[in-house]
Structure formats: C-alpha cells, structure tokens
Amino acid sequence: MMKTKPLASIVMVLLLVLGILEVNNKASAEVSAAACKEERRLGINACKPVVYGRLPSPACCERVRVSHIECVCPVVTPKLAALVDVNRAIRLIEGCGRRVPRHYKCGSITTP
C-alpha cells in the first residue's frame, strides 16, 4: 500500500474523477453548483481506491469520462496544485479513456 498525504490523496481523486485535464466539449448549459457538488460526491465515492494506490475501477473511469471540467478547475489553487503528481494524474485519466491535451491550464495546474 502506498503512503500519501491525506490532502494530496483527496486532490488526486478529484483530479482523476473530474478529468480536469481535458477540455470538456459537452454541449450542455452551465452546470449548477448543486450538480457539481453531486458530481464530486459520486466521483470521490467511485474512485476512493485510487487514493490507496489501486487502479481506477470501471465505475471510477465512467465518472472520469462523464464529469464536467467546470466543477473542479475553480478550486485548484496553487496550494492544491503543489500536492498533485500531474504525470500520474495524466496516466490515470488517459487509462480511463479520456484525452489529456498538452499545455492545458486548469486552475493552477498546466499539463506538460
């Protein structure tokens, strides 16, 4: 089992779940705060094992693919970004079938 800082683990799960590293091209209206909160709750529950070093489950990957980017980018502060291994997050997101563009900025994180 991999040891990680609790806050870093939570951030990693949020990044994985919400796939923040991809521009969301969904043709939907703006997502409400309540809908974003529910997406985060569902994603964190589905992807909790990722915190403990496991690979994402099919349910977790589904959340990664269907969640909205605008639900998490506003909360990615410099302090949170410093805790995230961006390369690991990219590998996990791409492993779930979601594309990760180069040089994409989401909050305080920019992909390589």
C-alpha positions as CSV (number, residue, x, y, z in Angstrom):
1,M,0.0,0.0,0.0
2,M,1.3,3.4,-1.0
3,K,1.6,6.1,1.7
4,T,0.3,9.5,0.7
5,K,-0.7,12.8,2.4
6,P,-4.4,12.8,3.0
7,L,-5.0,16.2,1.3
8,A,-2.9,15.1,-1.7
9,S,-4.9,11.9,-1.9
10,I,-8.2,13.8,-2.0
11,V,-6.8,16.2,-4.7
12,M,-5.7,13.2,-6.8
13,V,-9.1,11.6,-6.6
14,L,-10.8,14.9,-7.5
15,L,-8.4,15.3,-10.5
16,L,-9.0,11.7,-11.6
17,V,-12.7,11.8,-11.2
18,L,-13.3,15.1,-12.9
19,G,-10.8,14.6,-15.6
20,I,-9.8,18.2,-15.2
21,L,-7.0,17.9,-17.6
22,E,-9.3,17.7,-20.7
23,V,-11.4,20.5,-22.2
24,N,-15.0,19.4,-21.9
25,N,-16.8,19.7,-25.2
26,K,-20.2,18.8,-23.9
27,A,-22.9,20.9,-25.5
28,S,-24.8,21.5,-22.2
29,A,-25.8,24.6,-20.3
30,E,-23.7,25.8,-17.4
31,V,-23.5,23.3,-14.6
32,S,-25.2,24.4,-11.3
33,A,-23.3,24.4,-8.1
34,A,-25.5,21.7,-6.8
35,A,-24.8,19.5,-9.8
36,C,-21.1,20.0,-9.4
37,K,-21.3,19.1,-5.8
38,E,-23.1,15.9,-6.6
39,E,-20.6,15.0,-9.4
40,R,-17.8,15.4,-6.9
41,R,-19.5,13.3,-4.3
42,L,-20.2,10.5,-6.8
43,G,-16.7,10.6,-8.2
44,I,-15.0,10.5,-4.9
45,N,-17.1,7.5,-3.8
46,A,-16.4,5.7,-7.1
47,C,-12.6,6.4,-7.1
48,K,-11.7,6.2,-3.4
49,P,-9.5,3.1,-4.0
50,V,-7.2,5.2,-6.3
51,V,-6.1,7.0,-3.1
52,Y,-4.6,3.7,-1.8
53,G,-2.6,3.1,-5.0
54,R,-5.1,0.9,-6.8
55,L,-6.1,1.3,-10.5
56,P,-9.4,3.0,-11.2
57,S,-12.4,0.7,-11.4
58,P,-14.8,0.7,-14.3
59,A,-17.2,2.8,-12.2
60,C,-14.5,5.3,-11.5
61,C,-13.5,5.5,-15.1
62,E,-17.1,6.1,-16.1
63,R,-17.2,9.1,-13.7
64,V,-13.9,10.4,-15.2
65,R,-15.5,10.3,-18.7
66,V,-18.9,11.9,-17.9
67,S,-18.0,14.6,-15.3
68,H,-17.7,18.3,-16.1
69,I,-14.4,20.2,-16.1
70,E,-16.0,23.4,-14.7
71,C,-16.8,21.6,-11.5
72,V,-13.2,21.5,-10.3
73,C,-10.9,24.0,-12.1
74,P,-12.1,26.9,-9.9
75,V,-10.9,25.1,-6.8
76,V,-7.4,24.1,-8.0
77,T,-5.4,26.6,-6.0
78,P,-1.6,26.9,-6.1
79,K,-1.5,25.1,-2.7
80,L,-3.5,22.2,-4.0
81,A,-1.6,22.0,-7.3
82,A,1.6,21.7,-5.4
83,L,0.3,18.4,-3.9
84,V,-0.5,16.8,-7.2
85,D,1.7,14.5,-9.3
86,V,0.5,15.8,-12.7
87,N,2.1,12.9,-14.6
88,R,0.4,10.3,-12.5
89,A,-2.9,12.1,-12.9
90,I,-2.5,12.2,-16.6
91,R,-1.7,8.4,-16.8
92,L,-4.8,7.6,-14.7
93,I,-7.1,9.8,-16.7
94,E,-5.8,8.5,-20.1
95,G,-6.1,5.0,-18.7
96,C,-9.8,5.7,-18.3
97,G,-10.1,6.7,-22.0
98,R,-10.2,10.5,-21.6
99,R,-7.8,12.6,-23.7
100,V,-5.4,14.9,-21.9
101,P,-4.3,17.9,-24.1
102,R,-0.8,19.3,-23.8
103,H,-0.3,22.7,-22.1
104,Y,-3.9,22.8,-20.9
105,K,-4.5,25.1,-17.9
106,C,-7.0,24.2,-15.2
107,G,-6.8,26.4,-12.1
108,S,-3.2,26.4,-11.0
109,I,-2.2,23.3,-13.0
110,T,-0.9,23.3,-16.5
111,T,-0.3,20.0,-18.2
112,P,3.2,19.3,-19.7
